Amino acid sequence: MGVGDDKWLDRDSGPVVRPYALTGGRTEPVTGEVLDLIAVVVAIEEAPGGDLSGLSPEHRKIAGMCGRPVTVADIAADTGLPLGVVRVLLADLLIRRRITVMRQPPVGERPSADLLEEVLHGLRSL
């Protein structure tokens, strides 16, 4: 192998940042609440202190993705970040009241009659 045969080096990949560096060494959300893969998060429109200064580029990217409802799994896939890192960063945004989690009704709770009628109407229009 010659000097130019660095097959393990990819100069085009850019700088490597370890996942724990993005979370300040944290491996679990500060709140202790771990979001499910299918938890849906959305940005809060009137977030206090409107600017995003003080947030990392990863926080800002995730906050931008939450302009529409999006799942935790989709955020992890679209950012290319490990799921654990995404969960920690989302918890940071929750604490700062930049996003909210759209809670699903408890298992066993029946949908309202209005909702069922809307679904039926939608199916009939197909």
C-alpha positions, 0 to 999 in steps of 0.5 A, spaced: 500 500 500 502 506 497 502 513 501 496 515 496 492 508 498 488 511 504 482 507 502 479 508 509 479 515 509 474 519 506 476 526 505 469 528 502 465 526 508 467 533 512 469 533 519 466 528 524 462 530 530 461 525 535 454 524 537 455 525 545 458 532 543 452 534 540 448 533 546 453 535 551 455 528 553 448 526 555 445 520 553 438 521 555 433 527 555 434 531 562 426 530 563 427 523 563 421 522 558 423 518 552 419 520 546 416 514 542 418 513 535 411 515 532 411 521 537 408 527 533 412 533 535 410 540 532 413 547 533 410 552 537 408 558 533 408 563 538 415 560 542 417 565 547 423 569 545 422 568 538 429 568 536 433 561 535 440 564 538 443 560 543 441 553 540 445 549 536 445 548 529 442 541 530 437 544 534 435 549 529 434 544 524 430 540 528 426 546 530 425 548 523 423 541 521 417 541 526 414 547 522 409 541 520 407 535 525 413 530 524 414 523 527 421 522 532 423 517 527 422 521 521 426 527 524 432 522 526 432 519 518 432 526 515 437 529 519 441 522 519 443 523 527 442 517 531 435 516 535 438 517 542 441 524 540 434 526 536 431 524 543 435 528 547 435 534 542 427 534 542 427 534 550 431 540 550 426 544 545 421 541 549 424 544 555 425 551 552 418 551 549 420 551 542 416 544 540 410 540 543 408 533 543 401 531 540 399 526 545 395 520 542 388 518 546 389 513 551 389 506 548 381 503 549 378 510 548 373 511 543 373 516 538 368 521 537 362 520 533 364 526 529 371 523 528 368 517 525 363 521 521 368 525 518 372 518 516 366 515 513 365 521 509 372 521 507 372 514 505 365 515 501 369 520 497 374 516 494 
